[in-house]
Amino acid sequence: MAFKQLSALLVIAAVANAAPPPRVACGDGHTVANAACCALFPILDDIQTNLFDGGQCGEEVHESLRLTFHDAIGISNTLGGGGADGSIVTFSDIETAFHANGGIDGIVEVQRPFITAHKSVLSTGDFIQFAGAVGVSNCPGAPRLSFQMGRPEAVAASPDLLVPEPFDDTTKILARFADAGPGFSPNEVVALLASHTIAAADLIDPTIPGTPFDSTPGLFDTQVFIEVQLIGTAFPGNDTTEGGLMSPLAGETRLQSDFEIARDSRTACEWQSFVNNQAKMQSAFKAVMLKLSLLGQNPNNMIDCSDVIPVPPVLTTTPHLPAGKTQQDIQAACATSAFPALTAQAGPATAVPPVPPS
């Protein structure tokens, strides 16, 4: 018996100490786990240079990330749809006309020439998700997103009314996510909204395009989770826009849906948990983005090319209240824990400039 136990321990030790699988050397000097991923490096270089302005975390990154969601969420257990299949581009004449997809035609047409140029390597759905993951890697503080390759081309347009709107209430939004493929929990919905830390709105108020959702749209930080909890004081532009509410900072947009999710008892504590926990936000966003990117797909038929995605720059800032705000400006909503104590930035009251076009 002792000999058998010793043998078992030796086997476990051998497995634990085994060398990692050998990596494949690509012709350009990169190494990957799967040789099929080597073909992605020229595409990476192309989109970093020509789509993302030399690797910036700017407007095209924001819009490319939005496109990953609007394409993937087009799936329903009751209404159908192909999920992350590229249908928003393939059937753009149909899907860009959906109300919830307003303004998405811009990034669709910007990406279309890249999709065409690289169609021998990436399907339309693959390119959308690859571009989103690469773009996010340009933003300091972002997680290194996963990328799976091998989506077939879309065969039909998504049904309408599957993309949540900013004026939808929390119950409707949570129900929509629960109906998408394997379903998303309320906590996963909150994690997806971390995308708003690098987002800006063009059509909530068309008179002020490029209006950010937080004061640091070039950083993948937790500021959106802080600033949505601040008391709104004024509209950044018109006060008649559907889905927009008063925001706490000049030049900042606030979505009605973000405001309500941050204060709803089903989601408020998870929202607050990200306020001063960058690592948790990164981990949760990475996990839920992988789940989103595989909606409608068979992972067993795909190749993991995550090692092609660049490592994002490290975030050097810390969570803070915007200048001119105090802890008394917070509308805390979590019933089980206090809102974290934060220090305000020094200087005059924060005003947020618009995100410049690419």
GURO-238367 format. One record per atom (N, C-alpha, C): x, y negated, z. Coordinates in steps of 0.02 Angstrom, whole numbers, padded with zeros to 5 digits, always signed. Atoms other than C-alpha are relative to their C-alpha. Layout:
BEGIN
XYZ...
! end
This chain:
BEGIN
+00042+00060+00000+00000+00000+00000+00043-00063+00000-00044+00058-00002+00140-00120+00044+00034-00012-00067-00033+00006+00065+00225-00082-00122-00048-00033-00051+00049+00028+00046+00064-00122-00217-00009-00075+00013+00008+00070-00016+00044-00287-00124+00060-00041-00023-00060+00034+00023+00225-00332-00161+00000-00008-00076+00003+00003+00073+00201-00291-00345-00048-00054-00023+00050+00051+00019+00046-00400-00353+00028-00070+00011-00030+00065-00014+00139-00545-00272+00052-00019-00051-00051+00013+00051+00281-00527-00396-00031-00020-00066+00035+00018+00062+00158-00533-00541-00025-00072+00003+00025+00068-00008+00077-00691-00472+00057-00050-00005-00057+00046+00002+00247-00772-00447+00027-00007-00070-00025+00004+00069+00300-00728-00623-00044-00043-00044+00046+00041+00039+00143-00806-00696+00009-00074+00019-00006+00069-00022+00165-00963-00590+00064-00032-00026-00065+00027+00022+00346-00982-00645+00012+00007-00075-00009-00010+00072+00318-00939-00827+00009-00067-00035-00011+00061+00039+00378-01066-00952-00064-00020-00036+00059+00022+00037+00242-01173-01033+00005+00022-00072-00002-00021+00070+00192-01124-01209+00044-00046-00041-00044+00043+00040+00317-01186-01338-00040-00051-00040+00033+00052+00039+00271-01348-01424+00026+00002-00071-00017+00001+00071+00273-01374-01611+00031-00066-00018-00033+00062+00022+00391-01501-01687-00031-00022-00067+00025+00029+00062+00309-01613-01817+00058-00030-00040-00054+00026+00042+00410-01680-01962+00023-00069+00017-00018+00069-00017+00410-01856-01891+00032-00006+00068-00032+00002-00065+00489-01808-01725-00046+00010+00059+00047-00013-00054+00330-01790-01622-00005+00075+00012+00014-00070-00015+00288-01627-01536-00072+00006+00025+00069-00012-00019+00115-01554-01509-00009+00073+00020+00015-00069-00019+00036-01398-01438-00025+00041-00059+00029-00034+00058-00051-01356-01603+00024-00035-00063-00029+00029+00061+00030-01382-01773-00050-00040-00041+00051+00036+00039-00135-01439-01848-00005-00073+00020+00005+00068-00025-00123-01596-01742+00054-00046-00029-00053+00041+00028+00036-01655-01830-00027-00049-00052+00028+00042+00054-00070-01725-01972-00033-00063+00027+00033+00058-00029-00146-01850-01851+00046-00059+00011-00046+00055-00016+00011-01953-01819+00001-00054-00054+00005+00054+00050+00007-02044-01988-00065-00039+00005+00065+00034-00009-00177-02083-01956+00003-00045+00061-00010+00041-00060-00133-02145-01782+00037-00064-00018-00039+00059+00019-00002-02262-01856-00041-00048-00042+00040+00042+00045-00123-02324-01988-00051-00041+00039+00053+00038-00034-00264-02370-01870+00028-00046+00054-00030+00046-00048-00150-02444-01738+00022-00064-00035-00025+00058+00036-00074-02559-01868-00056-00039-00034+00046+00034+00046-00221-02597-01980-00072-00006+00025+00067+00007-00029-00377-02572-01874+00003-00036+00067-00004+00027-00067-00319-02619-01700+00054-00054+00006-00042+00060-00002-00207-02766-01747+00067+00012+00034-00065-00015-00028-00044-02683-01701-00002+00027+00070+00005-00031-00065-00107-02593-01547-00028-00045+00055+00031+00045-00049-00211-02729-01462-00063+00030+00029+00064-00017-00031-00357-02705-01342-00048-00057-00014+00041+00056+00021-00468-02823-01439-00067+00020-00027+00068-00008+00024-00631-02837-01532-00012+00067-00035+00011-00063+00036-00607-02685-01645+00003+00060+00046+00001-00053-00050-00567-02577-01495-00068+00003+00035+00065+00002-00033-00725-02635-01407-00054+00030-00045+00052-00023+00046-00830-02601-01561+00009+00074-00017-00012-00071+00015-00747-02433-01598-00023+00044+00058+00024-00037-00058-00784-02374-01421-00076+00001+00000+00073+00002+00005-00964-02431-01441-00025+00050-00052+00021-00045+00053-00974-02331-01602+00002+00073+00022-00003-00069-00024-00920-02170-01516-00064+00018+00037+00061-00013-00039-01069-02186-01400-00062+00001-00044+00061+00005+00041-01199-02239-01527-00006+00058-00049+00003-00060+00042-01152-02093-01640-00017+00061+00042+00006-00062-00038-01140-01960-01504-00068+00007+00035+00061-00005-00040-01297-02003-01405-00061+00016-00044+00054-00016+00046-01403-01969-01560-00016+00074-00002+00019-00071-00006-01457-01798-01498-00051+00006+00056+00053-00009-00050-01611-01742-01402-00023+00072-00001+00025-00068-00005-01671-01576-01338-00072+00007-00025+00069-00002+00024-01846-01623-01395-00007-00028-00071+00007+00033+00064-01818-01732-01549+00052+00020-00052-00052-00021+00047-01661-01657-01626+00057-00050-00004-00058+00042+00009-01510-01747-01694+00064+00040+00007-00062-00038+00003-01330-01693-01721+00053-00021+00049-00050+00022-00049-01240-01786-01582+00060-00033-00032-00061+00033+00023-01059-01834-01615+00022+00030-00067-00012-00030+00066-01065-01787-01799+00015-00050-00055-00014+00051+00050-01032-01952-01887-00059-00023-00040+00059+00018+00040-01211-01972-01947-00011-00075-00002+00011+00073-00001-01209-02156-01898+00036-00034-00058-00035+00025+00059-01086-02183-02041-00027+00033-00063+00023-00036+00059-01142-02048-02162-00070-00022-00021+00069+00023+00013-01323-02105-02148-00009-00070+00027+00001+00067-00028-01285-02285-02107-00059-00041-00025+00057+00037+00025-01426-02349-02217-00062+00011+00043+00055-00015-00044-01545-02266-02095+00015-00023+00072-00012+00009-00072-01461-02275-01925+00019-00072+00019-00017+00069-00019-01391-02452-01930-00061-00046+00000+00062+00038-00001-01570-02511-01956-00039+00009+00065+00033-00010-00065-01621-02443-01785+00013-00061+00044-00007+00061-00041-01652-02586-01663+00058+00005+00048-00053-00008-00050-01533-02516-01532+00070-00002-00030-00065+00001+00035-01394-02509-01662+00015-00067-00032-00011+00066+00028-01402-02694-01700+00073-00021+00004-00069+00024+00003-01233-02761-01754+00051+00054-00009-00048-00055+00006-01154-02588-01766+00023+00008-00072-00020-00006+00071-01149-02603-01956+00068-00031-00013-00065+00032+00010-00997-02715-01938+00057+00049+00008-00055-00047-00011-00882-02582-01864-00008+00061-00045+00009-00054+00048-00960-02449-01975+00035-00016-00066-00030+00017+00064-00904-02543-02130+00075-00013+00007-00072+00008-00011-00734-02586-02053+00034+00069+00001-00031-00066-00004-00701-02402-02017-00008+00040-00064+00015-00042+00058-00772-02334-02180+00061+00011-00045-00059-00014+00043-00613-02360-02286+00051+00046+00033-00046-00045-00035-00509-02274-02152-00027+00072-00001+00031-00066+00002-00632-02129-02146+00011+00032-00068-00010-00026+00069-00621-02111-02335+00072+00018-00012-00072-00012+00012-00431-02122-02336+00024+00063+00034-00026-00055-00040-00412-01986-02206-00048+00060+00004+00051-00052-00003-00557-01870-02248+00028+00070-00011-00029-00067+00008-00439-01728-02295+00023+00030+00066-00023-00023-00067-00387-01717-02111-00057-00003+00050+00051+00012-00050-00532-01787-02010-00069-00007-00032+00069+00013+00021-00719-01773-02036-00021-00069+00025+00024+00065-00022-00822-01929-02011-00009-00003+00076+00009-00002-00072-00871-01878-01835+00066+00004+00037-00067-00003-00030-00690-01834-01795+00032-00069+00001-00034+00065+00004-00628-02003-01854-00030-00049+00051+00031+00047-00047-00755-02099-01749+00026+00012+00070-00023-00015-00068-00703-02008-01590+00075-00011+00007-00072+00011-00002-00517-02015-01633+00015-00074+00006-00011+00072-00003-00523-02201-01665-00019-00029+00068+00020+00024-00066-00616-02229-01503+00051+00016+00053-00050-00021-00050-00489-02131-01401+00066-00038-00009-00062+00038+00013-00340-02216-01485-00009-00072+00020+00011+00070-00017-00416-02388-01465+00001-00012+00075+00001+00007-00073-00449-02364-01279+00070+00005+00028-00069-00007-00026-00267-02313-01257+00039-00065-00003-00034+00065+00003-00218-02492-01299-00016-00044+00060+00024+00042-00055-00306-02558-01143+00034+00019+00065-00031-00015-00065-00203-02569-00982-00051+00024+00051+00044-00027-00051-00281-02463-00847-00046+00055-00024+00045-00051+00027-00376-02346-00963+00027+00070+00013-00023-00069-00001-00370-02158-00945+00022+00021-00070-00018-00029+00064-00289-02058-01083-00055+00049-00020+00058-00039+00018-00445-01991-01168+00019+00063-00038-00009-00063+00037-00458-01815-01237-00026-00009-00072+00027-00001+00068-00484-01781-01422+00001+00071-00027+00009-00066+00030-00552-01622-01499-00015-00010-00074+00008+00007+00073-00542-01601-01689-00036+00061-00028+00033-00056+00034-00655-01497-01799-00074-00007-00008+00072+00010+00008-00828-01575-01811-00019+00008-00074+00025-00002+00069-00924-01528-01969-00033-00066-00018+00033+00061+00023-00998-01667-02074-00075+00003+00017+00071+00004-00017-01172-01726-02027-00043+00019-00061+00045-00020+00054-01316-01655-02128-00065-00040+00001+00062+00040-00005-01453-01774-02070+00012-00059+00046-00003+00058-00045-01479-01942-01987-00027+00018+00068+00028-00006-00067-01512-01954-01802-00071-00027+00000+00065+00033-00009-01692-01986-01751+00009-00068+00034-00001+00066-00033-01730-02163-01694-00018+00007+00074+00020+00007-00070-01755-02215-01513+00039+00045+00048-00041-00041-00045-01615-02109-01440+00056-00040+00033-00051+00043-00031-01495-02253-01399-00034-00045+00051+00031+00044-00050-01540-02338-01235+00009-00074-00016-00003+00072+00012-01578-02523-01244+00015-00036+00066-00017+00036-00062-01517-02656-01120-00061-00022+00040+00061+00019-00036-01698-02696-01075-00038+00061+00026+00032-00060-00028-01743-02515-01033+00011+00003+00075-00009-00007-00072-01774-02480-00849+00043+00061+00016-00046-00053-00020-01663-02361-00751-00031+00069-00009+00032-00065+00007-01789-02219-00750+00001+00023-00073+00000-00018+00070-01803-02223-00939+00071+00018-00024-00069-00013+00020-01614-02230-00961+00024+00068+00026-00022-00064-00028-01582-02084-00843-00035+00058-00034+00037-00053+00035-01717-01981-00930+00029+00011-00069-00030-00008+00066-01638-02015-01099+00066+00039+00003-00064-00036-00007-01468-01956-01040-00011+00073+00022+00014-00069-00021-01542-01802-00956-00023+00043-00058+00026-00035+00059-01618-01756-01125+00052+00010-00054-00052-00003+00052-01454-01769-01221+00044+00062+00009-00042-00060-00002-01377-01597-01253-00005+00034+00068+00001-00032-00065-01325-01518-01087-00027-00045+00056+00025+00048-00048-01386-01675-00999+00055-00033+00040-00047+00039-00040-01297-01809-00899-00033-00019+00066+00025+00018-00066-01318-01839-00713+00000-00076+00008-00004+00072-00013-01350-02013-00642+00072-00024+00012-00069+00020-00012-01169-02017-00583+00040-00004-00065-00034+00001+00065-01109-01976-00759-00021-00061-00041+00022+00061+00034-01215-02118-00828+00039-00061+00026-00040+00055-00028-01128-02238-00709+00071+00002-00026-00069-00006+00025-00959-02170-00763+00006-00024-00072-00002+00024+00070-01000-02202-00946-00001-00076-00004+00005+00072+00002-01038-02382-00904+00066-00034+00018-00068+00029-00006-00854-02406-00861+00023-00028-00067-00017+00027+00066-00843-02438-01048-00013-00075-00004+00017+00072+00002-00919-02609-01013+00056-00044+00028-00056+00040-00023-00756-02663-00931+00040-00030-00057-00035+00029+00058-00687-02692-01106-00051-00018-00055+00053+00013+00049-00852-02737-01190-00016-00075-00004+00025+00068+00011-00923-02897-01262-00063+00005-00042+00064+00000+00036-01095-02939-01331-00001-00052-00055+00008+00047+00056-01128-03018-01500-00073-00019-00010+00070+00011+00019-01318-03003-01511-00047-00008+00059+00045+00015-00057-01386-03016-01333-00021-00073-00005+00013+00071+00016-01372-03202-01369+00042-00016-00061-00039+00010+00062-01321-03228-01552+00034-00068-00004-00032+00066+00003-01274-03409-01516+00068+00001+00034-00065-00004-00034-01125-03352-01411+00031+00070-00010-00029-00066+00013-01047-03199-01496+00066+00010+00037-00063-00017-00034-00904-03109-01412+00000-00015+00074+00004+00016-00071-00967-03143-01236+00013+00062+00042-00019-00061-00037-00882-03019-01115-00049+00016+00056+00040-00023-00055-00968-02915-00982+00035-00009+00067-00035+00018-00061-00832-02955-00856+00056-00049-00017-00049+00053+00010-00691-03079-00833+00066+00023-00029-00064-00028+00024-00553-02961-00895-00013+00049-00057+00018-00048+00052-00612-02885-01061+00059+00033-00035-00059-00032+00029-00434-02843-01113+00032+00051+00046-00026-00047-00049-00407-02734-00959-00053+00052+00017+00046-00052-00021-00485-02567-00916+00004+00005+00076-00003+00003-00073-00509-02613-00733-00070+00007+00028+00065-00010-00033-00651-02607-00607-00040-00065+00007+00033+00065-00011-00702-02790-00622-00073+00000-00019+00071-00001+00018-00866-02751-00709-00042+00026+00057+00038-00027-00056-00920-02650-00557-00005-00050+00057+00002+00053-00050-00879-02798-00446-00048-00056-00023+00034+00061+00022-00951-02938-00552-00074+00010-00013+00071-00013+00008-01117-02854-00591-00035-00003+00068+00028+00004-00067-01144-02853-00401-00005-00072+00026+00003+00070-00022-01123-03042-00388-00068-00030-00017+00062+00035+00012-01274-03155-00378+00005-00040-00065+00002+00038+00061-01320-03224-00548-00019-00072+00013+00011+00071-00012-01319-03412-00560-00024-00038-00062+00019+00036+00061-01344-03461-00742+00006+00046-00060-00008-00036+00062-01367-03394-00917+00061-00028-00037-00058+00025+00037-01211-03404-01025-00020-00041-00062+00024+00037+00058-01316-03472-01169-00074-00012+00007+00072+00008-00004-01503-03463-01202-00028+00043+00057+00031-00038-00054-01618-03402-01063-00061+00039-00024+00058-00036+00027-01742-03316-01179+00020+00065-00034-00024-00060+00034-01636-03169-01238-00025+00063+00035+00026-00063-00026-01709-02994-01217+00059+00043+00023-00052-00044-00026-01602-02882-01106+00057-00036+00034-00052+00038-00034-01495-03022-01035-00027-00035+00061+00019+00033-00062-01499-03096-00860+00050-00054+00017-00049+00049-00024-01415-03238-00767+00063+00036+00024-00064-00029-00019-01231-03202-00741+00033-00044+00053-00032+00039-00054-01116-03258-00599+00055-00046-00023-00057+00038+00025-00980-03333-00709-00017-00033-00066+00008+00033+00064-00981-03459-00849+00034+00041-00055-00029-00037+00056-00954-03370-01015-00005+00075+00005+00006-00072-00009-01001-03197-00950-00072+00022-00013+00067-00029+00013-01147-03089-01011-00016+00051+00053+00024-00052-00046-01250-02983-00892-00058+00036-00033+00055-00040+00027-01357-02841-00957-00050+00016+00055+00053-00018-00047-01523-02810-00872+00010+00072+00024-00008-00070-00018-01487-02623-00876+00058+00010+00049-00055-00005-00048-01318-02642-00789-00021-00026+00069+00023+00030-00063-01396-02755-00657-00043+00048+00039+00047-00044-00034-01533-02630-00618+00032+00065+00022-00034-00062-00019-01423-02474-00619+00045-00012+00060-00043+00016-00057-01304-02560-00498-00039-00007+00065+00041+00012-00059-01450-02588-00378-00052+00055+00012+00049-00054-00007-01554-02430-00402+00027+00051+00051-00022-00046-00053-01549-02307-00255+00031+00064-00027-00027-00061+00029-01508-02163-00373+00072-00009-00026-00064+00012+00033-01351-02246-00441+00043-00053+00035-00036+00057-00030-01301-02392-00327+00063+00021+00036-00059-00019-00039-01180-02297-00216+00056+00024-00046-00052-00021+00048-01090-02217-00363+00030-00062-00034-00025+00063+00030-01078-02389-00445+00050-00033+00047-00044+00033-00049-01004-02462-00285+00064+00038+00011-00059-00041-00013-00882-02317-00269+00058-00015-00047-00053+00017+00048-00786-02379-00421+00031-00068+00014-00021+00070-00009-00764-02556-00355+00075-00006+00014-00071+00005-00018-00593-02527-00278+00035+00068-00006-00029-00066+00010-00553-02353-00342+00013+00012-00075-00019-00004+00070-00467-02367-00511+00009+00073-00022-00014-00069+00018-00412-02185-00509-00064+00040-00008+00064-00036+00007-00588-02120-00480-00035-00021-00064+00032+00024+00061-00656-02229-00620+00033+00031-00061-00036-00029+00057-00520-02168-00740-00019+00073-00009+00014-00071+00003-00550-01985-00698-00071+00014-00022+00071-00010+00017-00740-01998-00709-00014-00019-00072+00012+00023+00069-00736-02095-00872+00030+00050-00050-00031-00048+00045-00614-01973-00953-00043+00063-00007+00040-00061+00002-00722-01823-00906-00065-00010-00038+00065+00010+00032-00886-01899-00963+00007-00018-00073-00011+00014+00071-00813-01963-01126+00014+00064-00040-00010-00064+00034-00754-01788-01169-00067+00035-00010+00067-00031+00005-00929-01722-01133-00041-00034-00054+00036+00038+00051-01005-01860-01239+00024+00017-00070-00029-00011+00067-00886-01828-01384-00014+00069-00028+00015-00068+00022-00937-01644-01391-00074+00014-00007+00072-00010+00008-01125-01671-01398-00015+00026-00071+00018-00029+00064-01195-01562-01536+00054+00043-00032-00057-00036+00029-01028-01474-01563+00013+00066+00038-00021-00063-00031-00958-01300-01527+00074-00006+00017-00070+00009-00019-00797-01325-01428+00045+00059-00020-00040-00059+00019-00742-01148-01474+00026-00005-00071-00021+00008+00070-00724-01204-01655+00045-00060-00009-00037+00063+00005-00619-01357-01614+00072+00009+00025-00071+00000-00019-00433-01393-01590+00012-00059+00046-00017+00052-00048-00372-01490-01440+00062-00038-00023-00055+00043+00022-00266-01633-01507+00009-00059+00047-00005+00055-00048-00268-01738-01349+00070-00026+00007-00070+00023-00009-00078-01745-01348+00022-00050-00054-00015+00051+00050-00085-01859-01501-00020-00070+00026+00024+00065-00025-00176-01996-01403+00055-00032+00042-00053+00034-00038-00051-02125-01336-00018-00006+00074+00009+00013-00071-00027-02150-01150-00013-00074+00010+00016+00071-00008-00112-02314-01101+00049-00036+00046-00042+00039-00046-00013-02455-01019-00028+00001+00071+00020+00000-00071-00017-02461-00829-00032-00067+00018+00032+00061-00024-00134-02586-00748+00041-00030+00057-00041+00033-00051-00039-02714-00643-00040-00046+00046+00043+00042-00042-00187-02809-00568-00036+00043+00052+00038-00035-00051-00294-02763-00418-00071-00027+00001+00070+00024-00003-00483-02775-00387-00004-00064+00041+00004+00064-00034-00533-02949-00335-00067-00034-00015+00056+00045+00016-00674-03074-00324+00026-00055-00046-00021+00056+00043-00667-03205-00462+00010-00063+00042-00012+00064-00034-00601-03375-00409-00066-00037+00008+00061+00037-00014-00738-03477-00328-00055+00042+00032+00050-00043-00030-00833-03326-00260+00025+00025+00068-00016-00028-00066-00840-03255-00084-00040+00065+00009+00036-00062-00014-00902-03094-00006-00075-00012+00008+00071+00016-00008-01067-03182+00028-00037-00003-00067+00031+00001+00066-01098-03189-00160-00017+00070-00025+00013-00069+00020-01109-02999-00168-00071+00020+00020+00064-00031-00015-01280-02917-00179+00011+00075+00008-00014-00071-00013-01235-02751-00098-00065+00039-00004+00061-00040+00010-01357-02610-00141+00007+00071+00025-00009-00068-00025-01282-02449-00074-00021+00004+00073+00028-00004-00067-01378-02396+00081+00044+00037+00049-00038-00044-00045-01245-02279+00150+00071-00025+00014-00067+00026-00014-01084-02381+00144+00003-00074-00018-00007+00072+00011-01031-02562+00150+00040-00014-00064-00038+00022+00058-00967-02654-00002+00072-00014+00021-00070+00011-00020-00775-02656+00001+00017-00074+00008-00024+00069-00009-00692-02813+00066+00052-00015-00053-00044+00020+00054-00606-02903-00077+00024-00072+00011-00028+00068-00002-00496-03058-00090-00016-00035-00065+00014+00040+00060-00543-03196-00211+00065-00026-00031-00056+00033+00035-00422-03259-00343+00004-00073+00021-00008+00071-00015-00351-03429-00307-00015-00042-00062+00009+00046+00056-00390-03581-00414-00072-00021-00009+00068+00024+00014-00543-03663-00491-00045+00058-00019+00049-00052+00015-00703-03565-00522+00014+00032-00069-00016-00038+00060-00678-03430-00653-00049-00016-00056+00040+00006+00062-00741-03465-00830+00030+00049-00050-00023-00055+00043-00731-03324-00956-00003-00020-00073+00001+00018+00071-00679-03362-01136-00028+00058-00042+00024-00054+00043-00759-03263-01279+00057+00041-00027-00049-00043+00033-00669-03117-01356+00005-00022-00072-00007+00024+00069-00596-03181-01520-00011+00056-00050+00008-00052+00052-00641-03089-01680+00067+00025-00023-00063-00030+00023-00510-02975-01755+00030-00042-00057
! end
